[in-house]
Amino acid sequence: MKSSASGHSVLLTLVSLLSACGSKPVPPASEPTPPAAAAHSLLGKSIAELQKDLSTGTLTSEALTREYLQRIQTIDRQGPTLRSVLSLNPDAIDEARALDQERKQKGARGPLHGIPILIKDNIESAGKLATTAGSLALAENVSGRDAPIVANLRAAGAIILGKANLSEWANFRSDHSLSGWSAVGGLTRNAHVLDRSACGSSAGSAVSIAAGLAAASVGTETDGSITCPAAMNGIVGLKPTVGLLSQEGIVPIAHSQDAPGPMTATVTDAALMLSAMVGDRPACNGSITGCRKSDYAAGLNATALQGKRVGVLRFETGRHPRIEPVYDKALQVLRDAGAALVEVKLPDMQRIRAAEGIVLNTEFKVDLAAYLATTPAAVKTRDLAALIAFNQGSERELALFGQDTFIEAEQTRGLDDADYKAALADSKQLARDGIAKLLQDQQLDLLVAPTSGATWRTDVVNGDHFPGSFSTLPAVAGFPHLTVPMGEIEHLPLGMSFIGPAWSEDLLLAAGFAFEQHAKVRIEPQFIPSIDR
């Protein structure tokens, strides 16, 4: 076995060989940085704090944008070399100037006016940036259009700073993948301990917020892809109810589970982002009972847990012994905030997971072909079979792991297949009934759980060593799932999950905010090379 130092050196060498390509350059360092930005601390700054500085004139959006760009240069491209930002919007500074001028003439549009954010690189944005999903096959996918959630963010005054790196194809190419790695962007490193996984697939979206490279970011989740990286990087992440936010303009995995969502430093910021992403009306346009437009930040208060009955989920005894005391401390915070706790257990997950696999494989083949049909002519791969062939001809694409999941998905028989229909109906009913039963039997308002185990050491030979999570039940059900920092082990952040029924975003954000205010957990990254002793 190689020593830790030697292993770390090998990792850095391999990551260097597979580093980001095609990224837009940061504006030259020779451009002067305005004095207001030079003294401004970004790490952990909330949107509300930044907006206060912008409204009082102690900061401009242009200065803020320049500072984020400089921080990306010194921390993401150099220094710890996080590789969380895949590409930068070359028009960001011009957009910031325009928003500064608009603020002077008309006032702010709202809490996101002039706030720079990042979006995961499987989400389309108008302008010069490609939407690659981390794959060289989509390197020419410059659609020139905003996904509806991005259009809503722009309408709220947000500045799209750039695209965040991700696990390639949102971690849906192989069971032996390396979370946070893409052929286009290289390997995203955990902001807290650099030789540990950032999890995925929204790795760059999480790391960039932990490291203070943007005010907020947008991720996507099919099963754990927002909540896992958020928890393992010490930030807030919300996977909303499937259908609240539009899936249009997002490279898909599966329409029955895909959901974009905010990733932020605080619960309040997540609420502000979610309101902006919904826009004037939800994607479901009120067609589903309970789906509605909401000012999610308006309902946040520190007393929201008083009188609430909360179901407590746990890992099996002894599975993560060092997490148990951290979780128990967090549960005591809930009690102190006025919640009544009831111990509950997950339903049998074996049938749900088996059915989920059939659903995701089938929908991926169909949904990907539908998406690729809308891409520019410069994108030559127009279906999954062509994509598999492209990867087989690319040494870089298959440098670290294969495409067994793609091959399995290619063998599926479409949305009219009886096995798919049965798996979809079975998985949805089991997952939704499972959550409903947990809530109804004990008259509970919501569930909590440790979001996942602590993050693992990056392993470029064997792939991920995922410690397990509680994401699958709400993911398959299509129900919302919020994670909030609850503590740490050896500088490795841990998150607490808040899970509820469909359209319960208001409830979960309020509960998460109350926990956040009472727990006062803030985990700043120290960019530690390794925690080996």
C-alpha positions, 0 to 999 in steps of 0.5 A, spaced: 500 500 500 502 506 498 503 512 503 498 517 504 502 522 501 504 518 495 497 516 494 495 524 494 501 525 489 498 520 484 491 523 485 493 530 484 497 528 477 491 524 475 487 530 476 491 534 473 491 530 466 484 530 467 483 537 468 478 542 465 478 544 458 474 549 454 473 553 460 472 561 459 477 565 462 477 569 468 478 577 466 485 579 467 488 580 473 490 587 471 483 589 471 483 594 477 478 591 482 474 597 485 476 598 493 469 596 495 470 589 493 477 589 495 475 589 502 469 585 502 468 578 505 464 573 501 465 567 505 459 565 508 455 571 506 448 570 505 444 573 499 440 578 504 447 581 507 449 582 500 443 585 498 443 590 504 450 592 502 448 593 495 442 597 497 446 602 501 451 603 496 457 600 500 457 595 494 456 594 487 454 588 483 460 590 478 464 590 484 461 583 487 462 580 480 469 582 479 470 579 486 467 572 485 471 572 479 477 573 482 476 568 488 474 563 482 481 564 479 485 564 486 481 558 489 478 554 484 483 555 478 489 555 483 490 554 490 486 548 493 484 547 485 477 545 487 475 545 479 468 546 481 466 552 476 466 549 469 465 555 465 464 563 466 459 567 463 464 572 459 458 577 459 457 577 467 461 584 468 456 587 463 450 584 466 452 587 473 453 594 470 446 594 467 443 591 473 447 597 477 444 602 472 437 599 473 438 599 481 440 607 480 434 608 476 428 604 478 430 600 484 431 593 485 427 588 482 427 584 489 432 580 493 436 577 487 437 583 484 445 584 482 446 577 485 451 573 482 449 565 482 452 559 478 448 553 475 449 546 474 452 545 467 446 540 465 442 546 465 441 551 459 443 558 459 442 563 453 449 566 451 455 563 449 456 558 454 455 550 452 451 546 456 455 539 456 453 535 462 460 534 463 461 530 456 465 532 450 459 529 446 455 536 448 461 540 447 458 544 442 451 544 445 450 552 445 443 552 445 442 560 446 436 559 450 435 559 458 431 554 461 425 556 464 428 556 471 434 560 469 429 565 465 426 566 472 432 567 475 434 572 470 427 576 471 429 576 478 435 580 477 440 574 478 447 574 474 449 568 471 456 567 473 457 561 470 456 553 470 458 549 475 462 542 474 458 536 475 458 528 475 458 527 468 451 525 465 449 527 472 452 521 475 448 516 470 453 513 466 456 507 470 455 504 477 463 505 478 463 512 477 467 517 480 463 523 483 464 530 481 468 528 475 467 530 468 471 529 462 470 537 460 471 539 467 476 534 471 475 532 478 471 537 483 474 536 490 471 537 497 472 544 499 473 541 506 478 536 505 481 536 498 482 528 498 475 527 500 469 526 495 465 532 494 459 527 492 455 528 486 452 529 481 451 537 483 458 537 486 461 543 483 454 547 485 455 545 492 463 546 493 462 553 489 458 555 495 462 552 500 468 556 498 464 562 497 465 562 489 458 565 488 452 567 492 448 561 490 447 555 485 442 551 482 443 543 482 439 538 480 437 531 483 434 525 481 436 521 487 441 524 492 444 529 487 443 535 491 442 533 498 448 529 498 453 534 495 450 539 499 451 535 506 458 533 504 460 540 503 456 543 509 451 547 505 443 547 504 440 544 499 433 543 497 430 538 492 423 540 491 417 536 489 417 534 482 413 538 478 414 545 482 419 547 477 420 546 470 424 540 467 425 544 460 432 546 458 435 541 463 439 535 460 435 529 463 435 523 466 428 521 468 422 525 468 418 522 473 424 524 478 428 529 475 428 536 479 432 542 479 433 546 486 437 551 490 444 550 493 445 556 498 449 558 504 443 559 509 435 556 509 433 563 507 437 564 501 434 557 499 427 560 500 429 566 496 432 562 490 426 557 490 421 563 490 425 566 484 426 559 480 418 558 481 417 565 477 410 568 476 407 561 477 409 554 478 411 549 472 405 545 474 401 551 473 396 549 479 394 543 475 396 539 481 393 539 488 397 543 493 402 546 487 402 553 488 406 560 488 409 561 494 413 567 498 417 561 501 422 566 505 415 569 508 414 563 512 421 563 516 421 563 523 425 561 529 419 558 532 416 554 526 418 547 530 414 548 536 408 543 537 410 539 530 411 532 531 417 529 527 419 522 525 426 520 527 429 516 522 436 513 523 441 508 520 442 501 523 445 501 529 453 501 529 453 502 521 456 510 522 457 510 530 461 517 530 455 520 526 450 518 532 452 523 537 452 528 532 445 526 530 443 525 537 445 533 539 441 535 533 435 532 535 436 535 542 436 542 538 429 540 535 426 538 542 429 544 545 425 548 539 419 545 541 418 539 537 416 532 539 420 526 536 417 520 535 422 514 532 420 511 526 423 506 521 423 506 513 419 501 509 422 495 506 426 499 500 429 493 496 422 493 491 423 500 491 430 500 489 429 495 484 423 498 480 427 505 480 432 502 476 428 499 471 424 506 471 431 510 470 434 506 465 427 506 461 426 514 461 433 516 460 433 513 453 427 516 451 428 523 455 435 523 452 433 522 445 428 527 446 432 532 449 438 531 444 433 532 438 432 540 440 440 541 441 444 545 435 446 541 429 453 542 431 451 536 436 452 530 432 450 525 438 442 524 437 441 518 441 443 514 446 446 509 441 450 514 438 453 517 445 455 510 447 459 509 440 462 516 441 464 514 448 467 508 445 472 512 441 474 517 446 480 515 450 478 521 455 471 519 456 473 512 459 479 514 462 476 512 469 470 508 468 466 505 463 458 506 461 455 500 463 449 504 465 448 507 458 449 500 455 443 497 460 439 503 458 440 502 451 437 495 452 430 498 454 424 498 450 420 504 451 415 507 455 410 503 453 413 497 455 409 493 460 415 492 465 417 499 465 409 501 467 409 496 472 415 498 475 413 506 475 407 504 478 410 500 483 415 504 485 411 510 486 406 507 490 411 504 495 415 510 496 409 515 497 405 510 501 411 509 505 412 516 507 404 517 508 404 511 512 410 514 517 406 520 517 399 518 518 400 512 523 404 517 528 400 523 526 407 526 524 408 533 520 415 531 517 421 526 518 428 527 519 434 523 518 442 524 517 442 526 510 448 521 509 454 518 512 461 522 512 464 523 505 469 518 503 476 518 500 476 519 492 478 513 489 480 513 482 481 506 481 475 503 485 470 509 484 465 511 489 464 508 496 458 511 498 456 511 505 448 510 504 443 516 505 435 517 506 434 520 499 431 514 495 424 514 498 423 522 497 426 521 490 422 516 488 416 519 491 417 525 488 417 529 494 421 534 497 427 533 501 431 539 504 438 538 508 441 543 513 448 542 516 448 539 523 455 538 525 462 535 523 466 529 524 474 530 523 472 537 519 467 533 514 461 536 514 454 532 516 447 534 514 440 533 517 435 531 512 427 534 513 422 530 508 415 531 507 409 530 503 408 533 496 408 540 496 410 541 503 416 546 501 414 551 506 413 546 512 420 544 510 424 550 509 420 553 516 423 547 520 430 547 517 430 555 518 428 554 526 433 548 526 438 552 523 437 558 528 437 554 534 443 549 532 447 555 529 452 550 525 457 553 521 462 549 517 467 554 514 472 550 509 479 550 511 481 546 504 485 541 508 489 536 504 488 530 508 486 528 515 490 522 515 494 521 521 
